[in-house]
Amino acid sequence: MGLPRWIRSWPVYRQLTGSDPAGLGKAVRSPRTEALRPRVSTADKVVKSVCPYCAVGCGQNVYVRDGKVTQIEGDPDSPISRGRLCPKGSATLQLTTGPARMSTVLYRRPYAVDWEPLDLDTAMDMIADRVISARLHGWQWEDEHGARVRRTLGVASLGGATLDNEENYLIKKLFTSLGAVQIENQARI
């Protein structure tokens, strides 16, 4: 008479009676564990990339299936990050393709309590009008000592940490060309 099946299914029994006495291989694997596959195993290709958020330059592996990004993970081959990502870098997939990402312009009128959808052209015109007005209102040709400064203190920029390096570069160039001198980024602070 053999042992009951439930005893033979115990990992410690398989470890002591099988070819894996150290319990480092098949002896400790359950049928469920055997069936598990890495979530990136179905990717068609892996594209090497760099995390877009700060200036550290952590390496990322971008997994693509059927032309769509399915997963983004740290690149173990990167000499900078060695496969590690910060929480922001780990959430790159959610921030770029996640269902919670906003894809419409919302506007809240002064003193209103609710947001309303607005078309992009109207929103861009409103922003441009306000930037031009603030620049003109705060323009300085000279400082209080008579030195020529040609700047505006009516416009400032604080970039968000979820902007990538390219966006921050372009924002810096834009605001510098407008004459703004108060330009900072949250990722650098």
Secondary structure as UniProt FT lines:
FT   HELIX           5..8
FT   HELIX           11..17
FT   TURN            21..22
FT   HELIX           26..28
FT   HELIX           31..35
FT   TURN            39..42
FT   STRAND          45..50
FT   STRAND          59..65
FT   TURN            66..67
FT   STRAND          68..74
FT   TURN            76..77
FT   TURN            79..83
FT   HELIX           87..90
FT   HELIX           92..97
FT   TURN            99..100
FT   STRAND          105..107
FT   TURN            110..111
FT   STRAND          116..118
FT   HELIX           120..137
FT   STRAND          139..142
FT   TURN            144..145
FT   STRAND          148..159
FT   TURN            161..162
FT   HELIX           165..177
FT   TURN            178..179
FT   STRAND          180..185
FT   TURN            186..188
//
